[in-house]
């Protein structure tokens, strides 16, 4: 008897009666056992979302064949993958080390299911950090339009060569071109150092200090061609007061940035994020 494989399944389709029954029946037909199940119906868009983890001795081909009548009948967008498979992830960074360090540390510790073929940066300050974790590092300056085009060309080469599934902006402090955002839509996650939609753009901690805010935060979101406007994945905040300088706000906020970005990457790698227009559905 062949050994069982643990699969993760996600489905998105128009909400109709009978979906859960049909999906469950297809899983039974493939001798599958459901180990985790979550679902959500969006009243805003009339869309049904479902995430399952299933153990079965059926092969991928046999499992897909059992699911095909259901996915076809309901015109589903669906995905099947092995639970825990490391996601091929390209990380972009600039000079700030905290987000990159947290990702690399948790990847090494087995807490983050990603495989990182390269850290690509527009400065060379973080080469030793990547080297400490045994991750290849490349840097290319981005100070002119020509250099930006060359950097993005190299980025796409890395994506193609390594079959990259996710690009993470770990405090990469350059705006990506609309063309690149479109090409990799839904596959780029950024960390912004404020609680969006407040304080978009540059220097959010200075903006927060000047407004005397009592909460500062961090937002992980999908990247679109509209700066800091992509669908939000995760947010965290910490309370502050009038005594904090902008520099102190930066230091306090870096912890929130690191854990917020890493959490978003983990959810993405585990197929827990589904898009509902400008919103995200997170099956935790």
Buried (B, 14 or more C-beta within 10 A) or exposed (E): EEEBBBBBBBBBBEBEEEBBEBBBBBBEBBBBEBEEBBBBEBEEEEBBBBBBBBBBBBEEEBBBBBBEEBBEEBEBEBEBBEBEBEBBBBBBBBEBBBBBBBBBBBBBEEEBBBBBBBBBBBBEEBBEBBEEBEBEBBBBEBEEEEEBBBBBEBBBEBBEEBEBBBBBBBBBBBBBBEEBBEBBBBBBBBBBBBBBEBBBEEBBBBBBBEEEBEEBBBBBBBBBBEBBBBBBBBBBBBEBEEEBEEEEBBEBBBBBBBBBBBBBBBBBBBBBBBBBEEEBBBBE
